[in-house]
Amino acid sequence: MIGVDVTLADLPLRDDLVGRSPYGAPQLDVPVKINTNENPYPPSAALVADLAASVAAIAVDLNRYPDRDAVRLREQLAGYLSRSTGIELYSANVWAANGSNEILLQLLQAFAGPGRTALGFEPSYSMHPIIATGTRTEWIACPRRSDFTVDVDAAVALIAQRAPDVLFITSPNNPTGGSLPLQDIRTLVHAAPGIVVVDEAYAEFSERPSAIGLIDQFPAQLVVVRTMSKAFAFAGGRLGYLAAAPAVIDALLLVRLPYHLSMLTQAAASAALRHADDTLASVAHLVAERRRVTAALHAGGFDVIGSDANFLLFGRFSDAAASWQEYLDAGVLLRDMGITGYLRATIGTDAENDRLLEVSSRLRRTVATPTLVEQGEK
Ligand SMILES: Cc1ncc(COP(=O)(O)O)c(C=O)c1O
């Protein structure tokens, strides 16, 4: 193989990237993969057939660039959001990209970057600080309480002190699962001087109202980010989107790459949206399973953090990394987020959840104090 003698250290890498770790949830071939918060149920046969026919229909035009602004898809997404939130949204309120990670990148490219700052409540979604670093945005970590809730008064004080250009609020939060009440989000937006990104990747699993309902009050600040990777069972399709005032989308047009969303992605996502009701029927079952697994883990003596999402953070393990390996040896791939004493499990199929509970009942655990530690993720 060519080039194998060259290492990262030989390359003229930007100084601020030296020593950083890439995002890296393991992709291992084990029987129970419950480490990346996907919907365990594959697309229906009707959706697969519709998607295949849609892709075949547009394939004859693949010599042309796609609709740069993905207008029809954005109309469909606005329709879905309007139906599910009761708030009237139009295509001009919605923007789409290759996964919500790309949406987050575009937001930081437009509103953050060199000389600017972004603040988030940790532990939270690890890509927020990674994308901040990639865009040369200074990251400010505001620690959550030991029960993983946000101390809103402390947050307001830190926001006043640091005046972040971008504030991230993840609700429900990954990896801890809890949501921030709308009233607290309102308080934080009032306190924030700049853009507030509410990352609602797991909104469909929560009974709480969406922050989309607050956009009208804070049109120059609030952006709500969603994804089709979780409840929509479309992680492989890569489709993320946002709801905001049209001016926010005008800003993103300045930084997005032309034709970023391929014709294939637009057609596939449109097909997935046509079958939304069918796909989203799995959400109620996954929520019921989340309740069942929570109760069973509690009964087994585990500490389970209350979750509004399709995953659970649970412990307390005396050595979470060693327990992660024990689960893996038993064919169950969990996520070790580097939170002392805790591991995260995605709610899977009933059989996968049964297997998680079976292995859990065999593992020894002891009480440890949960604190954030600087250790690698697995
Ligand atoms: C809170 C949160 N935001 C965003 C994402 C990114 O999802 P995607 O890029 O697949 O839309 C994830 C994925 O795990 C997440 O947990």
The ligand as a Gaussian input file, in Angstrom:
#p B3LYP/6-31G(d) Opt

LIG

0 1
 C      -28.062000      14.946000      20.126000
 C      -27.675000      14.525000      18.755000
 N      -27.633000      15.440000      17.786000
 C      -27.294000      15.124000      16.543000
 C      -26.954000      13.830000      16.200000
 C      -26.501000      13.564000      14.798000
 O      -27.338000      12.810000      14.068000
 P      -27.320000      12.738000      12.493000
 O      -26.097000      13.456000      11.973000
 O      -27.324000      11.306000      12.175000
 O      -28.563000      13.463000      12.060000
 C      -26.976000      12.823000      17.166000
 C      -26.589000      11.452000      16.846000
 O      -26.386000      10.604000      17.659000
 C      -27.333000      13.194000      18.488000
 O      -27.350000      12.295000      19.478000

